[in-house]
Each structure stands twice: as C-alpha cells, then as structure tokens.
Amino acid sequence: MSARADSANGSSVLNAQSNWWETFFEGAAVDLWLRAIPPDQNEREADGLLGALGVPAGADVLDVPCGGGRLTLALANRGYRMTGVDWSTEFLAHAQSRDGAGAVTWDRRDMRDLPWRDRFDAAFCVGNSFGYLDDEGNEAFLRAVAAALKPGARFVLETPMVLENLLPHIGDRPWWKVDDVYLLVANEYDPARQRLEIEYTFVSNGRVDVRHGSHRAYAYRALMELFDASGFDAATREPWTRDARVITFVLTRR
C-alpha cells in the first residue's frame, strides 16, 4: 500500500492501491468480519432482505460478493436456491465449512465477472461491498448483475457510500471491539477523487495489523444516473433522510 502527500492542503491522504480488495480479506480482517454480526441480527437482516427482494421460496438468488456466506446460508436454509460469489478464498472456505453449505453454489470470481445470462430471480449486495472499484469497474459490476438477472428481477444494493449521508458521519478515529479483536479506523475523504481512503488497524493478542482500503463515494443523483445507465430502474427502500448511515436501494432490471 502507499500514501501520498496532498500538497494542496498540506494533509496526508491515504491512498490504497486500486486492487487493495484482492488481498485485504485475509487473516484478521476475515476473523473480525465473521464474528461481527450475531445470529439474531443476521436473521433479522435476512427477513428484511427477503421483504425487499419480493421473491417466493425456491427462487434462484445471487449474493455478490457473499463474504463468509452469512446471508447466503440464511436464505438457503429458508428454501432459496443460492449462489454465492466472492474473491476471498478465506471467506469462501469458511462459508463452505458451515452447516447447509452443500446446498449453495459457491464460486470464486471477480464481482464484475458474472457468466450467467437471464438466470436469477433476484440478487443482492449488502454491507460495505460496493464502491471498491473505479468508476468503470463499479459500472461493470452493475451491468454484470443486470445481465445475470431475469427481466423485472430485483437487485438490493446496500451502501454507506452516499456522499450526502457519508460526509456528516465520518468519525475522526472510530474504533470497535469484537470479542478479542480491536479495530481502529482512520478516514480521510479525497474530494478530487471522491473516494474515502481508510486505514484499518487490527489489534489482537498483542499483534498489530495495518491495512488500507478505498471506497468510491457517489452523490445520490450520480448513483441514480449510474443505476439507469447500467440497466436498472431504482428506488430507495425507505424515504431518504440525511441522517441515515446506510442507504438501501431496490433496483429493478429493465
């Protein structure tokens, strides 16, 4: 990873490599993410997701990227035919080791590389998984999902990277504790690139692991234009408010 000096204002802006996500989800990062969501919250999220997707049991559903498979498996256990796509071998290995994993099709691939056409009844991308790529890559991902869906199918996209909501809530150095792992986060927003540069410090059992990530943040209107250009009609699940930390978009493939 690298850092650059922002000579315009004298501050240091962390600048992750463009492919940072290829190696980020290993070791401490995976351990923390796997333990961060308790089972009861996972089930509540699955309930809300199914309400937004609006598909009957037995439907063919795509989770991309699926991470450790927490929602993939929750839906599979309710009778949905699930496909989980992720790049992280550690996440996928964990997902495949869990009860019920045999009923799911797991596929390691880039989120832009979805080979299916008009296959799925619904799809979803939740957490903070959207915006890792550059503008062309983010649009390629959306177009790949649209192509994989049947016409009229829904795609639920959850993201905290909406500028109007993100900027008021960027903490100086927020931190979290999950079991015996501490995570300290340092955020810096680069307005010229419209990216949130993030330094993650994981501390566990006396070991310190520092990593960098980068997320493209979009103004609300720019996101709606991107959805339209990618083949979707878009709405928000709840009325938009500036106070929301995460926005859930319900997209319909045209």
HELIX and SHEET records of a PDB file:
HELIX    1   1 TRP A   21  PHE A   24  1                                   4    
HELIX    2   2 ALA A   28  ALA A   36  1                                   9    
HELIX    3   3 PRO A   39  LEU A   53  1                                  15    
HELIX    4   4 ARG A   70  ALA A   76  1                                   7    
HELIX    5   5 THR A   89  GLN A   96  1                                   8    
HELIX    6   6 ALA A  101  ALA A  103  5                                   3    
HELIX    7   7 ASP A  135  ALA A  148  1                                  14    
HELIX    8   8 LEU A  163  LEU A  166  1                                   4    
HELIX    9   9 LEU A  167  HIS A  169  5                                   3    
HELIX   10  10 TYR A  220  ALA A  229  1                                  10    
SHEET    1   A 2 SER A   2  ASP A   6  0                                        
SHEET    2   A 2 SER A  11  ASN A  15 -1                                        
SHEET    1   B 7 THR A 105  ARG A 108  0                                        
SHEET    2   B 7 ARG A  81  ASP A  86  1                                        
SHEET    3   B 7 ASP A  60  ASP A  63  1                                        
SHEET    4   B 7 PHE A 120  CYS A 125  1                                        
SHEET    5   B 7 LEU A 149  THR A 159  1                                        
SHEET    6   B 7 ILE A 247  ARG A 253 -1                                        
SHEET    7   B 7 PHE A 232  THR A 236 -1                                        
SHEET    1   C 4 TRP A 175  VAL A 178  0                                        
SHEET    2   C 4 VAL A 181  ASP A 190 -1                                        
SHEET    3   C 4 ARG A 195  SER A 204 -1                                        
SHEET    4   C 4 ARG A 207  ARG A 216 -1                                        
END                                                                             
